[in-house]
Amino acid sequence: MGPRHGGADRLHPVQAGVAADHRASLTSAPHRVSVVNDDIRIPADLLPADGRFGSGPSKVRREQVSGLLDVTGTYLGTSHRQRTVKSQVGRLRSGLSQLFSLPEGYEVVLGNGGSTAFWDIATFGLIRDRAQFLSFGEFGAKFAQAAAEAPHLGHPTIIKAEPGDAPDFQAEAGIDAYCSPHNETSTGVIVTPRRVAGADPDSLVLFDATSGAGGLPLDASQVDVYYFAPQKSFGSDGGLWLALMSPAAIARVEQIAAGNRWTPAFLDLKTALDNSRQDQTYNTPALATIYLMAEQVDWFLGNGGLDWCTSRTAESSGILYDWADASDFATPFVTDPAKRSAVVATIDFDDRIDATQVTKTLRANAIVDTEPYRKLGRNQIRVAVFPAVEPDDVRQLTRSIDHVVSRLR
């Protein structure tokens, strides 16, 4: 299926009916309302048309699923080594190259396992000896831990910041890879991908863009590896990793592969590179995931590409931050506006309002996945505003929250 042009879709009537049935069922199910205060009902004119605001899995557009249904008989359940599937992988790789305006020589590489697997892949296939990590949330810390525990690597440098803030890279002799999240999903903090002034000339820059890719600006020439997964901006399911790789990164992969470093076959980046060049993966991928993501990339391109995506997320996140700034009970968790994420907004509530009670009430009204990251332990909400999310739905979300809070007070 080709690109689906036009503005973002509204909730399909069937989905709206399901949501309405869910809300109506609360009236006849007293045991379900015990978790919410006074059985709060949000008026229909305050509800978003689509109540999915999760940070991943995220909203999947109905058009993506309809496109998948159209190819069920010819695509799903067929060999990933044959043209039918390889053409979709090629479509996805080509679309990502166009979306991110990749410089000459950059390649799109993919494999199974998701971004978590890519941390281990990088410790085997990209970091030659020592890496420097920016750690300012759960996911940056996990990549740093993976490198610190790898017995074949030197001790990494880890530069930390408290949740809600982010540090900067520091040029350091002997560091061959600089690694950071683009968007720290757990805290809603962003940094700008850029090369490190004064770094060793053959060092690489790696950015974990799991929740940032497709929703935040990128100058691809500033990174050597920009890796991500399908279940955030791209509105698909998890289980794959994708990486935009520079010629320098590819050369590093080939250099390490030519040496004597033992690497598990599943984590072998050279194997993934070779297969990607043939529009396939080393082992069987999730075909539906590939197709849904390719549909989303085509939709992005049909609407104006990355510029359209980033303007849309900037609008939606701006609605949330402006609302919080004007609120008497909510404030943006990230105090520096330049570091506030445009794709995952974290909003603190003051002690008068129990954010857990608010998110439970929202969920009971079919507004889902606004809970904060579980390990952060703050009285806050976390709202994803990836490109598929309608800005009007974000406005309605703020109105729904105001209504719930007014009832809880």
Secondary structure, 3 states (H helix, E strand, C coil): CCCCCCCCCCCCHHHHHHHHHHHHHCCCCHHHHHHCHHHCCCCHHHCCCCCECCCCCCCCCHHHHHHHHHCCCCCCCCCCCCHHHHHHHHHHHHHHHHHCCCCCCCEEEEEECHHHHHHHHHHHHCCCCCEEEEECCHHHHHHHHHHHHCCCCCCCEEEECCCCCCCCCCCCCCCCEEEEECEECCCCEECCCCCCCCCCCCCEEEEECCCCCCCCCCCHHHCCEEEECCCCCCCCCCCEEEEEECHHHHHHHHHHHCCCCCCCHHHCHHHHHHHHCCCCCCCCCCHHHHHHHHHHHHHHHHHCHHHHHHHHHHHHHHHHHHHHHHCCCEEECCCCHHHECCCEEEEEECCCCCHHHHHHHHHHCCCECCCCCCCCCCCEEEEECCCCCCHHHHHHHHHHHHHHHHHHC
